[in-house]
Amino acid sequence: MSDIVLDGLVPPMIVATVAALLIALCQLFVRRDRHTLATTVLILALTALGGGLERQMGRSLIYRHGPVRFWSGDVQSDQNSQQVTDPYTFTHVTHGALFYGVARLMLPRASLGLRALVATTIEVAWEVYENTDTVIERYRTATIALGYYGDSVLNSVADIGACLVGFFLTWRLPRRVTLVWVATFEIVLAVWIRDNLTLNVLMLLWPLDAVRRWQMSAM
């Protein structure tokens, strides 16, 4: 893989291609009574693939400048996106709710396991794309993440886990309850760190000076 330029859309396309192949093989050759085990193995394999791609792109395995911690609450610290969890972890739980909805729309008759694999594929693809030099530079120039230098592999793996938590919460809970916790996360994060999933996507795709000034005024 050393001859492949791991930037732009290349890493997520690798994830999508490998996931499609593995899912197809699973559907063709794994007995139905072993699908749960196969799904778990494939989720772990896709997560490992994402981590491996990020290492190849130069992302650190863990936080480089101090001890590993479960939580880092200062989004302006260089530990943000480096430790296991941080405020942005909650946005990945929300990813899980969104990707559950996407998988259900795409595959209305599919098993829960297959939907979970689709959601995992989307999340891993996003994680590796987010850690390309192209997107890191976009974060640094268009959002409040001025010092952002990518996720650690540890943080990225935890984000994938958070997404799966959100996925299974959405599966188990009534739709109204899911809408409430998703809205609550977005509101709390907007007040707490002046950022959330909605603002993050907005500022990546269509940066607004007014929003950026509002976010920066809290620093």
ROSE-4610 file (N, C-alpha, C; in Angstrom, 1 decimal, always signed):
// ROSE-4610
residu = [M/M/M/S/S/S/D/D/D/I/I/I/V/V/V/L/L/L/D/D/D/G/G/G/L/L/L/V/V/V/P/P/P/P/P/P/M/M/M/I/I/I/V/V/V/A/A/A/T/T/T/V/V/V/A/A/A/A/A/A/L/L/L/L/L/L/I/I/I/A/A/A/L/L/L/C/C/C/Q/Q/Q/L/L/L/F/F/F/V/V/V/R/R/R/R/R/R/D/D/D/R/R/R/H/H/H/T/T/T/L/L/L/A/A/A/T/T/T/T/T/T/V/V/V/L/L/L/I/I/I/L/L/L/A/A/A/L/L/L/T/T/T/A/A/A/L/L/L/G/G/G/G/G/G/G/G/G/L/L/L/E/E/E/R/R/R/Q/Q/Q/M/M/M/G/G/G/R/R/R/S/S/S/L/L/L/I/I/I/Y/Y/Y/R/R/R/H/H/H/G/G/G/P/P/P/V/V/V/R/R/R/F/F/F/W/W/W/S/S/S/G/G/G/D/D/D/V/V/V/Q/Q/Q/S/S/S/D/D/D/Q/Q/Q/N/N/N/S/S/S/Q/Q/Q/Q/Q/Q/V/V/V/T/T/T/D/D/D/P/P/P/Y/Y/Y/T/T/T/F/F/F/T/T/T/H/H/H/V/V/V/T/T/T/H/H/H/G/G/G/A/A/A/L/L/L/F/F/F/Y/Y/Y/G/G/G/V/V/V/A/A/A/R/R/R/L/L/L/M/M/M/L/L/L/P/P/P/R/R/R/A/A/A/S/S/S/L/L/L/G/G/G/L/L/L/R/R/R/A/A/A/L/L/L/V/V/V/A/A/A/T/T/T/T/T/T/I/I/I/E/E/E/V/V/V/A/A/A/W/W/W/E/E/E/V/V/V/Y/Y/Y/E/E/E/N/N/N/T/T/T/D/D/D/T/T/T/V/V/V/I/I/I/E/E/E/R/R/R/Y/Y/Y/R/R/R/T/T/T/A/A/A/T/T/T/I/I/I/A/A/A/L/L/L/G/G/G/Y/Y/Y/Y/Y/Y/G/G/G/D/D/D/S/S/S/V/V/V/L/L/L/N/N/N/S/S/S/V/V/V/A/A/A/D/D/D/I/I/I/G/G/G/A/A/A/C/C/C/L/L/L/V/V/V/G/G/G/F/F/F/F/F/F/L/L/L/T/T/T/W/W/W/R/R/R/L/L/L/P/P/P/R/R/R/R/R/R/V/V/V/T/T/T/L/L/L/V/V/V/W/W/W/V/V/V/A/A/A/T/T/T/F/F/F/E/E/E/I/I/I/V/V/V/L/L/L/A/A/A/V/V/V/W/W/W/I/I/I/R/R/R/D/D/D/N/N/N/L/L/L/T/T/T/L/L/L/N/N/N/V/V/V/L/L/L/M/M/M/L/L/L/L/L/L/W/W/W/P/P/P/L/L/L/D/D/D/A/A/A/V/V/V/R/R/R/R/R/R/W/W/W/Q/Q/Q/M/M/M/S/S/S/A/A/A/M/M/M]
num = [1/1/1/2/2/2/3/3/3/4/4/4/5/5/5/6/6/6/7/7/7/8/8/8/9/9/9/10/10/10/11/11/11/12/12/12/13/13/13/14/14/14/15/15/15/16/16/16/17/17/17/18/18/18/19/19/19/20/20/20/21/21/21/22/22/22/23/23/23/24/24/24/25/25/25/26/26/26/27/27/27/28/28/28/29/29/29/30/30/30/31/31/31/32/32/32/33/33/33/34/34/34/35/35/35/36/36/36/37/37/37/38/38/38/39/39/39/40/40/40/41/41/41/42/42/42/43/43/43/44/44/44/45/45/45/46/46/46/47/47/47/48/48/48/49/49/49/50/50/50/51/51/51/52/52/52/53/53/53/54/54/54/55/55/55/56/56/56/57/57/57/58/58/58/59/59/59/60/60/60/61/61/61/62/62/62/63/63/63/64/64/64/65/65/65/66/66/66/67/67/67/68/68/68/69/69/69/70/70/70/71/71/71/72/72/72/73/73/73/74/74/74/75/75/75/76/76/76/77/77/77/78/78/78/79/79/79/80/80/80/81/81/81/82/82/82/83/83/83/84/84/84/85/85/85/86/86/86/87/87/87/88/88/88/89/89/89/90/90/90/91/91/91/92/92/92/93/93/93/94/94/94/95/95/95/96/96/96/97/97/97/98/98/98/99/99/99/100/100/100/101/101/101/102/102/102/103/103/103/104/104/104/105/105/105/106/106/106/107/107/107/108/108/108/109/109/109/110/110/110/111/111/111/112/112/112/113/113/113/114/114/114/115/115/115/116/116/116/117/117/117/118/118/118/119/119/119/120/120/120/121/121/121/122/122/122/123/123/123/124/124/124/125/125/125/126/126/126/127/127/127/128/128/128/129/129/129/130/130/130/131/131/131/132/132/132/133/133/133/134/134/134/135/135/135/136/136/136/137/137/137/138/138/138/139/139/139/140/140/140/141/141/141/142/142/142/143/143/143/144/144/144/145/145/145/146/146/146/147/147/147/148/148/148/149/149/149/150/150/150/151/151/151/152/152/152/153/153/153/154/154/154/155/155/155/156/156/156/157/157/157/158/158/158/159/159/159/160/160/160/161/161/161/162/162/162/163/163/163/164/164/164/165/165/165/166/166/166/167/167/167/168/168/168/169/169/169/170/170/170/171/171/171/172/172/172/173/173/173/174/174/174/175/175/175/176/176/176/177/177/177/178/178/178/179/179/179/180/180/180/181/181/181/182/182/182/183/183/183/184/184/184/185/185/185/186/186/186/187/187/187/188/188/188/189/189/189/190/190/190/191/191/191/192/192/192/193/193/193/194/194/194/195/195/195/196/196/196/197/197/197/198/198/198/199/199/199/200/200/200/201/201/201/202/202/202/203/203/203/204/204/204/205/205/205/206/206/206/207/207/207/208/208/208/209/209/209/210/210/210/211/211/211/212/212/212/213/213/213/214/214/214/215/215/215/216/216/216/217/217/217/218/218/218/219/219/219]
x = [+0.8/+0.0/+0.9/+2.2/+3.1/+3.1/+2.7/+2.6/+1.3/+0.4/-0.9/-0.9/-1.3/-1.4/-2.6/-2.5/-3.6/-4.1/-4.8/-5.3/-6.6/-7.4/-8.7/-9.6/-10.2/-11.3/-10.7/-9.4/-8.8/-9.0/-8.7/-8.9/-10.3/-11.3/-12.7/-13.1/-12.6/-12.9/-12.4/-11.2/-10.6/-11.5/-11.9/-12.8/-14.1/-14.7/-16.0/-15.8/-14.7/-14.5/-14.2/-13.4/-13.1/-14.4/-15.1/-16.4/-17.4/-17.5/-18.5/-18.1/-16.8/-16.3/-16.5/-16.2/-16.3/-17.8/-18.7/-20.1/-20.6/-20.2/-20.7/-20.3/-19.0/-18.5/-19.3/-19.6/-20.3/-21.7/-22.4/-23.7/-23.8/-22.7/-22.7/-22.3/-21.3/-20.7/-20.8/-21.3/-21.5/-22.9/-23.0/-24.4/-25.1/-26.4/-27.3/-27.1/-26.9/-26.8/-25.4/-24.5/-23.2/-23.1/-24.2/-24.1/-23.7/-24.2/-23.9/-22.4/-21.8/-20.3/-19.6/-20.0/-19.4/-19.5/-20.6/-20.8/-19.9/-19.7/-18.8/-17.4/-17.0/-15.6/-15.4/-16.4/-16.2/-16.2/-17.0/-16.9/-15.5/-14.9/-13.6/-12.6/-12.8/-11.9/-11.9/-13.1/-13.2/-12.6/-12.8/-12.2/-10.7/-10.1/-8.7/-8.2/-9.0/-8.6/-8.5/-9.5/-9.5/-8.3/-8.0/-6.8/-5.5/-5.4/-4.2/-4.0/-5.1/-5.0/-4.5/-5.1/-4.7/-3.2/-2.7/-1.3/-0.5/-0.9/-0.2/-0.2/-1.3/-1.4/-0.6/+0.0/+0.9/+0.2/-1.0/-1.7/-1.1/-1.0/-0.3/-1.2/-0.6/-1.4/-2.1/-1.5/-2.0/-1.5/-2.0/-1.5/+0.0/+0.7/+2.2/+2.9/+2.1/+2.8/+2.5/+2.0/+1.7/+0.9/+0.4/-0.3/-1.6/-2.0/-3.3/-4.4/-5.4/-6.6/-7.9/-8.8/-10.1/-10.9/-10.7/-11.5/-10.6/-10.8/-10.2/-11.3/-11.6/-12.8/-12.5/-11.2/-10.8/-10.6/-11.6/-11.5/-10.4/-9.9/-8.8/-7.4/-7.4/-6.2/-5.7/-4.3/-3.8/-4.2/-4.9/-5.3/-6.7/-7.3/-8.6/-8.4/-9.3/-9.2/-8.0/-7.3/-6.1/-6.4/-7.1/-7.4/-8.6/-9.0/-10.0/-11.3/-11.8/-13.0/-12.9/-13.7/-13.8/-15.2/-15.5/-16.9/-17.3/-16.4/-16.9/-17.3/-17.0/-17.4/-18.9/-19.6/-21.1/-21.6/-20.9/-21.3/-21.2/-20.3/-20.3/-21.4/-21.8/-23.0/-24.2/-24.3/-25.3/-25.2/-23.9/-23.7/-24.4/-24.3/-24.9/-26.4/-27.1/-28.5/-28.8/-28.0/-28.2/-27.9/-26.8/-26.5/-27.4/-28.0/-29.1/-30.2/-30.6/-31.7/-31.3/-30.1/-29.6/-29.7/-29.1/-29.1/-30.5/-31.4/-32.8/-33.5/-33.2/-33.8/-33.2/-31.9/-31.2/-31.6/-31.7/-31.9/-33.1/-34.3/-35.5/-35.8/-35.3/-35.6/-34.4/-33.3/-32.0/-32.1/-31.2/-31.0/-30.4/-30.5/-29.8/-28.3/-27.8/-26.3/-25.8/-26.6/-26.2/-26.3/-27.3/-27.4/-26.3/-25.9/-24.8/-23.5/-23.3/-22.1/-22.1/-23.3/-23.4/-23.0/-23.6/-23.3/-21.8/-21.2/-19.8/-19.0/-19.3/-18.6/-18.6/-19.8/-19.9/-19.0/-19.1/-18.3/-16.8/-16.4/-15.0/-14.5/-15.3/-15.0/-14.8/-15.8/-15.7/-14.4/-14.1/-13.0/-11.7/-11.5/-10.3/-10.2/-11.4/-11.5/-11.2/-11.7/-11.5/-10.0/-9.3/-7.9/-6.9/-7.5/-6.6/-6.0/-4.9/-4.3/-5.3/-6.0/-7.0/-8.0/-8.6/-9.7/-9.1/-7.9/-7.3/-7.0/-6.5/-6.3/-7.5/-8.6/-9.9/-10.4/-10.3/-10.6/-9.8/-8.6/-7.7/-8.0/-8.5/-8.7/-10.2/-11.1/-12.5/-13.3/-12.7/-13.5/-12.7/-13.2/-12.5/-11.3/-11.2/-10.1/-8.8/-8.3/-7.1/-5.8/-5.8/-4.6/-4.8/-5.9/-6.2/-5.2/-4.7/-3.7/-4.1/-5.4/-5.9/-6.1/-6.9/-7.2/-6.0/-5.9/-5.1/-5.9/-5.2/-5.9/-6.8/-6.3/-7.1/-8.4/-8.3/-9.5/-10.5/-9.9/-10.7/-11.5/-10.8/-11.4/-12.6/-12.3/-13.3/-14.5/-14.3/-15.4/-16.2/-15.6/-16.3/-17.2/-16.6/-17.4/-18.6/-18.4/-19.5/-20.6/-20.2/-21.2/-22.0/-21.4/-22.2/-23.1/-22.6/-23.5/-24.8/-24.6/-25.7/-26.6/-26.0/-26.8/-27.7/-27.1/-27.9/-28.9/-28.6/-29.6/-30.8/-30.5/-31.6/-32.4/-31.8/-32.5/-33.5/-33.0/-33.7/-34.8/-34.5/-35.3/-36.4/-37.6/-38.6/-38.1/-38.6/-38.1/-38.2/-39.2/-39.3/-38.2/-37.8/-36.8/-35.4/-35.2/-34.0/-33.9/-35.0/-35.0/-34.7/-35.2/-34.9/-33.5/-32.9/-31.4/-30.5/-30.9/-30.0/-30.1/-31.3/-31.5/-30.8/-30.9/-30.3/-28.8/-28.2/-26.7/-26.3/-27.1/-26.7/-26.8/-27.9/-28.1/-27.0/-26.8/-25.8/-24.4/-24.0/-22.7/-22.6/-23.7/-23.6/-23.4/-24.0/-23.8/-22.5/-22.1/-20.8/-19.6/-19.5/-18.2/-18.5/-19.7/-20.0/-19.8/-20.0/-19.9/-20.7/-21.1/-21.8/-21.8/-22.5/-22.5/-23.0/-24.1/-24.7/-23.7/-23.2/-22.2/-21.0/-20.5/-19.3/-19.4/-20.5/-20.8/-21.0/-21.7/-21.9/-20.6/-19.8/-18.5/-17.5/-17.6/-16.8/-17.2/-18.6/-19.1/-19.3/-19.8/-20.2/-19.8/-18.6/-18.1/-18.8/-19.3/-19.9/-19.1/-18.8/-17.9/-18.6/-19.9/-20.7/-20.6/-20.8/-20.7/-19.3/-18.3/-16.9/-16.6/-17.0/-16.8/-17.4/-18.7/-19.4/-18.6/-18.1/-17.4/-16.1/-15.4/-14.1/-14.2/-15.3/-15.5/-15.5/-15.6/-15.6/-14.2/-13.3/-11.9/-11.1]
y = [-1.2/+0.0/+1.3/+1.1/+2.2/+3.0/+2.4/+3.1/+3.9/+3.7/+4.4/+5.6/+6.7/+8.0/+8.0/+7.9/+7.8/+9.2/+9.8/+11.1/+11.3/+12.3/+12.5/+11.3/+10.9/+9.9/+8.5/+8.3/+7.0/+6.1/+6.6/+5.8/+5.3/+6.2/+5.7/+4.8/+5.0/+4.0/+2.6/+2.6/+1.3/+0.6/+1.4/+0.8/+0.3/+1.1/+0.7/-0.6/-0.6/-1.8/-3.1/-3.0/-4.1/-4.6/-3.6/-3.9/-4.6/-4.1/-4.8/-6.2/-6.4/-7.8/-8.7/-8.2/-9.1/-9.4/-8.4/-8.6/-9.6/-9.4/-10.4/-11.8/-12.0/-13.3/-13.9/-13.0/-13.5/-13.9/-13.1/-13.5/-14.8/-15.0/-16.2/-17.5/-17.4/-18.6/-18.9/-17.9/-18.1/-18.6/-19.7/-20.2/-19.2/-19.1/-18.2/-18.2/-19.4/-19.5/-18.9/-18.6/-18.0/-16.6/-16.0/-14.6/-13.6/-13.8/-12.9/-12.9/-14.1/-14.2/-13.5/-13.8/-13.3/-11.8/-11.3/-9.8/-9.1/-9.8/-9.2/-9.2/-10.3/-10.4/-9.4/-9.2/-8.2/-6.8/-6.5/-5.1/-4.9/-5.9/-5.8/-5.6/-6.4/-6.3/-4.9/-4.4/-3.0/-2.0/-2.1/-1.2/-1.2/-2.5/-2.6/-2.1/-2.2/-1.7/-0.2/+0.5/+1.9/+2.4/+1.7/+2.0/+1.9/+0.8/+0.6/+1.6/+2.1/+3.1/+4.4/+4.7/+5.9/+5.9/+4.8/+4.7/+4.9/+4.4/+4.6/+6.1/+6.8/+8.2/+9.1/+8.5/+9.2/+9.6/+9.1/+9.4/+8.6/+9.2/+8.5/+7.4/+6.4/+5.4/+5.8/+6.6/+7.2/+8.6/+9.3/+10.6/+10.6/+11.5/+11.4/+12.2/+13.1/+14.0/+13.8/+12.7/+12.4/+11.1/+10.9/+9.6/+9.5/+8.3/+8.0/+8.2/+8.9/+9.2/+8.7/+8.4/+8.0/+9.2/+10.4/+11.5/+12.8/+13.6/+14.9/+15.9/+16.8/+17.7/+19.1/+19.4/+20.7/+20.6/+21.1/+20.9/+21.7/+22.7/+23.5/+22.9/+21.9/+21.2/+20.3/+20.1/+19.2/+17.7/+17.5/+16.2/+15.9/+16.9/+16.7/+15.8/+14.8/+13.8/+12.9/+13.0/+12.1/+11.1/+11.5/+10.5/+9.7/+8.8/+7.8/+8.5/+9.4/+10.1/+11.6/+12.4/+13.9/+14.3/+15.6/+16.1/+15.6/+15.5/+15.2/+13.7/+12.9/+11.5/+11.4/+12.4/+12.4/+12.6/+13.3/+13.5/+12.1/+11.2/+9.9/+9.0/+9.2/+8.5/+8.9/+10.2/+10.7/+10.1/+9.9/+9.2/+7.9/+7.2/+5.9/+5.9/+6.9/+7.1/+7.4/+8.3/+8.7/+7.5/+6.7/+5.6/+4.4/+4.3/+3.3/+3.7/+4.9/+5.4/+5.1/+5.5/+5.3/+3.8/+2.9/+1.5/+0.9/+1.4/+0.9/+1.3/+2.6/+3.0/+2.2/+2.0/+1.3/-0.2/-0.8/-2.2/-2.5/-2.2/-2.3/-3.8/-4.8/-6.2/-6.9/-6.1/-6.8/-7.1/-7.9/-8.3/-7.1/-7.1/-6.1/-6.1/-7.4/-7.5/-6.8/-7.1/-6.4/-4.9/-4.4/-3.0/-2.4/-3.2/-2.8/-2.7/-3.7/-3.6/-2.4/-2.1/-0.9/+0.3/+0.4/+1.6/+1.7/+0.5/+0.5/+0.9/+0.5/+0.8/+2.3/+2.9/+4.4/+5.1/+4.7/+5.3/+5.2/+4.0/+3.8/+4.6/+4.6/+5.4/+6.9/+7.4/+8.8/+9.0/+8.1/+8.2/+8.4/+7.5/+7.6/+8.8/+9.2/+10.4/+11.6/+11.7/+12.8/+12.9/+11.8/+11.9/+12.0/+12.2/+12.5/+13.9/+14.2/+15.5/+16.6/+16.2/+17.2/+17.7/+16.7/+17.1/+17.8/+17.3/+18.0/+19.4/+19.7/+21.1/+21.9/+21.2/+21.9/+22.3/+21.4/+21.7/+22.9/+22.9/+23.9/+25.3/+25.3/+26.6/+27.1/+26.2/+26.5/+26.4/+25.8/+25.6/+26.1/+25.9/+26.4/+25.5/+24.4/+23.4/+23.8/+25.0/+25.6/+24.7/+24.0/+23.2/+21.7/+21.4/+20.0/+19.4/+18.2/+17.5/+16.0/+15.8/+14.4/+13.7/+12.6/+11.8/+10.8/+10.4/+9.2/+8.0/+6.9/+5.7/+5.2/+5.4/+5.1/+5.8/+7.1/+8.0/+7.6/+7.3/+6.9/+5.6/+4.6/+3.4/+3.6/+4.4/+4.8/+5.4/+6.3/+6.9/+5.9/+4.9/+3.9/+3.1/+2.8/+2.2/+3.1/+4.4/+5.3/+5.3/+5.2/+5.1/+3.9/+2.8/+1.5/+1.6/+2.3/+2.5/+3.3/+4.3/+5.1/+4.3/+3.4/+2.5/+1.6/+0.9/+0.0/+0.6/+1.8/+2.6/+2.9/+3.4/+3.7/+2.5/+1.4/+0.1/-0.2/-0.1/-0.5/+0.5/+1.8/+2.8/+3.2/+3.7/+4.3/+5.5/+5.7/+6.8/+8.1/+8.4/+9.7/+9.9/+8.8/+8.9/+9.2/+8.6/+8.8/+10.2/+10.8/+12.2/+13.1/+12.8/+13.6/+13.6/+12.4/+12.4/+12.9/+12.8/+13.4/+14.9/+15.4/+16.9/+17.4/+16.6/+17.0/+17.1/+16.1/+16.1/+17.4/+17.7/+18.8/+20.2/+20.3/+21.5/+21.7/+20.6/+20.7/+21.0/+20.3/+20.6/+22.0/+22.5/+23.9/+24.9/+24.6/+25.5/+25.3/+24.0/+23.7/+24.0/+23.6/+23.8/+24.7/+25.2/+26.0/+25.2/+24.0/+23.1/+21.9/+21.2/+20.0/+19.4/+18.3/+17.6/+18.5/+19.2/+20.1/+21.2/+21.9/+23.0/+22.5/+21.3/+20.7/+20.5/+19.9/+19.6/+21.0/+21.9/+23.2/+23.9/+23.9/+24.7/+24.0/+22.7/+22.0/+22.2/+22.2/+22.3/+23.8/+24.6/+26.0/+26.9/+27.2/+28.0/+29.4/+29.8/+31.1/+31.9/+33.1/+33.9/+34.2/+34.4/+34.8/+33.6/+32.4/+31.2/+31.1/+31.3/+31.1/+32.2/+33.4/+34.5/+34.1/+33.6/+33.2/+32.1/+31.1/+30.0/+30.5/+31.3/+31.8/+32.7/+33.4/+34.3/+33.7/+32.3/+31.6/+31.2/+31.3/+30.9/+31.8]
z = [+0.0/+0.0/+0.0/+0.1/+0.2/-1.1/-2.3/-3.6/-3.8/-2.9/-3.0/-2.2/-2.8/-2.1/-1.2/+0.1/+1.0/+1.4/+0.5/+0.7/-0.1/+0.3/-0.4/-0.3/-1.4/-1.3/-1.4/-1.5/-1.7/-0.4/+0.8/+2.0/+2.2/+2.1/+2.2/+1.1/-0.1/-1.1/-0.8/-0.2/+0.1/+1.2/+2.2/+3.2/+2.6/+1.7/+1.1/+0.2/-0.5/-1.4/-0.6/+0.5/+1.3/+2.0/+2.5/+3.3/+2.3/+1.1/+0.2/-0.1/-0.3/-0.6/+0.6/+1.8/+3.0/+3.3/+3.1/+3.4/+2.4/+1.1/+0.1/+0.4/+0.8/+1.1/+2.3/+3.3/+4.5/+4.1/+3.3/+2.9/+2.0/+1.3/+0.4/+1.1/+2.0/+2.5/+4.0/+4.8/+6.2/+6.5/+7.2/+7.6/+8.4/+8.3/+9.0/+10.5/+11.1/+12.5/+13.0/+12.1/+12.5/+12.0/+11.6/+11.1/+12.2/+13.4/+14.5/+14.8/+14.8/+15.0/+13.9/+12.7/+11.5/+11.4/+11.8/+11.9/+12.8/+14.0/+15.0/+14.5/+13.8/+13.3/+12.2/+11.3/+10.3/+10.8/+11.8/+12.5/+13.0/+13.7/+14.2/+13.1/+12.0/+10.9/+10.2/+10.0/+9.4/+10.3/+11.6/+12.6/+12.5/+12.4/+12.3/+11.0/+9.9/+8.6/+8.7/+9.3/+9.5/+10.3/+11.4/+12.2/+11.4/+10.6/+9.8/+8.8/+8.1/+7.1/+7.8/+8.9/+9.6/+10.0/+10.4/+10.8/+9.5/+8.4/+7.1/+6.7/+7.1/+6.8/+7.8/+8.8/+9.7/+11.0/+11.3/+12.5/+13.6/+14.8/+16.0/+16.5/+17.1/+17.7/+19.0/+19.8/+21.1/+21.2/+22.2/+22.5/+22.7/+22.0/+22.0/+23.1/+23.8/+24.7/+26.1/+26.5/+27.9/+28.0/+29.2/+29.5/+28.7/+28.5/+27.9/+29.0/+28.6/+29.5/+28.9/+29.7/+29.1/+28.6/+29.3/+28.9/+28.8/+27.8/+27.7/+27.4/+28.3/+28.2/+27.5/+27.3/+26.8/+25.3/+24.5/+23.0/+22.4/+23.1/+22.6/+23.0/+23.8/+24.2/+23.0/+23.0/+22.0/+22.3/+23.4/+23.7/+23.1/+22.6/+21.9/+20.7/+20.6/+19.5/+19.6/+20.7/+20.9/+22.0/+23.1/+24.1/+23.7/+24.6/+24.3/+23.9/+24.8/+24.5/+24.8/+24.3/+24.4/+24.1/+24.2/+23.8/+22.5/+21.5/+20.2/+20.1/+21.1/+21.1/+21.0/+21.6/+21.6/+20.1/+19.3/+17.9/+17.2/+17.6/+17.0/+17.4/+18.7/+19.1/+18.2/+17.9/+17.0/+15.6/+15.2/+13.9/+13.9/+15.0/+15.0/+14.8/+15.3/+15.1/+13.6/+13.0/+11.6/+10.7/+11.0/+10.1/+10.3/+11.5/+11.6/+10.7/+10.6/+9.7/+8.3/+7.9/+6.5/+6.2/+7.1/+6.8/+6.7/+7.5/+7.4/+6.1/+5.7/+4.4/+3.2/+3.3/+2.2/+2.1/+3.3/+3.4/+4.3/+3.8/+4.7/+5.2/+4.4/+4.8/+5.3/+5.5/+5.9/+7.4/+7.8/+9.2/+10.0/+11.3/+12.1/+11.9/+11.8/+11.6/+10.4/+9.3/+8.0/+8.1/+8.7/+8.9/+9.7/+10.8/+11.6/+10.8/+9.9/+9.0/+8.1/+7.6/+6.7/+7.5/+8.7/+9.6/+9.9/+10.2/+10.6/+9.4/+8.2/+7.0/+6.8/+6.9/+6.8/+7.8/+9.0/+10.1/+9.9/+9.5/+9.3/+8.1/+7.1/+5.9/+6.2/+7.1/+7.5/+8.3/+9.3/+10.1/+9.3/+8.3/+7.6/+6.7/+6.2/+5.3/+6.2/+7.4/+8.3/+8.7/+8.6/+9.0/+7.8/+6.6/+5.5/+5.6/+5.0/+5.0/+4.5/+3.4/+2.8/+3.8/+4.6/+5.5/+6.7/+7.2/+8.3/+8.0/+6.9/+6.5/+6.4/+5.9/+5.8/+7.2/+8.2/+9.5/+10.1/+9.8/+10.3/+9.8/+8.5/+7.9/+7.9/+8.0/+7.9/+9.2/+10.3/+11.5/+12.7/+13.9/+15.1/+15.5/+14.8/+15.1/+14.5/+15.0/+14.4/+14.6/+15.8/+16.1/+15.8/+15.1/+14.8/+13.9/+14.3/+13.5/+13.4/+13.3/+13.1/+14.4/+14.3/+15.5/+15.8/+17.0/+17.3/+16.9/+16.6/+16.2/+17.4/+18.6/+19.8/+19.8/+19.6/+19.6/+18.5/+17.3/+16.2/+16.4/+17.0/+17.3/+18.3/+19.3/+20.3/+19.6/+18.6/+17.9/+17.2/+16.6/+15.9/+16.9/+18.1/+19.1/+19.6/+19.7/+20.1/+19.0/+17.8/+16.7/+16.8/+17.2/+17.3/+18.6/+19.6/+20.8/+20.3/+19.5/+19.0/+18.1/+17.3/+16.4/+17.2/+18.2/+18.9/+19.9/+20.4/+21.2/+20.3/+19.1/+18.2/+17.8/+17.7/+17.4/+18.6/+19.8/+20.9/+21.5/+21.3/+21.9/+20.9/+21.4/+20.6/+19.8/+18.6/+17.8/+18.5/+19.2/+19.9/+20.9/+21.6/+22.6/+21.9/+20.7/+20.0/+19.5/+19.0/+18.6/+19.8/+20.9/+22.1/+22.5/+22.5/+23.0/+21.9/+20.6/+19.6/+19.7/+19.8/+20.0/+21.2/+22.3/+23.6/+23.4/+22.8/+22.5/+21.7/+20.7/+19.8/+20.6/+21.4/+22.2/+23.3/+24.0/+25.1/+24.5/+23.4/+22.8/+22.3/+21.7/+21.2/+22.4/+23.5/+24.7/+25.3/+25.4/+26.1/+25.3/+24.1/+23.3/+22.1/+21.9/+20.7/+19.4/+19.5/+18.3/+18.5/+17.5/+17.5/+16.1/+15.9/+14.6/+13.5/+13.7/+12.7/+12.4/+13.4/+13.1/+12.4/+12.8/+12.3/+10.8/+10.4/+9.0/+8.2/+8.8/+8.2/+7.9/+8.9/+8.8/+7.8/+7.7/+6.7/+5.3/+5.1/+3.7/+3.3/+4.2/+3.9/+5.1/+5.2/+6.4/+6.4/+7.6/+7.7/+8.7/+8.3/+9.2/+10.5/+10.5/+11.7/+12.7/+12.2/+13.1/+13.6/+12.8/+13.2/+14.3/+14.1/+15.1/+16.4/+16.4/+17.6/+18.3/+17.5/+18.1/+18.7/+18.0/+18.5/+19.7/+19.9/+21.0/+22.3/+22.3/+23.6/+24.0/+23.1/+23.4/+24.3]
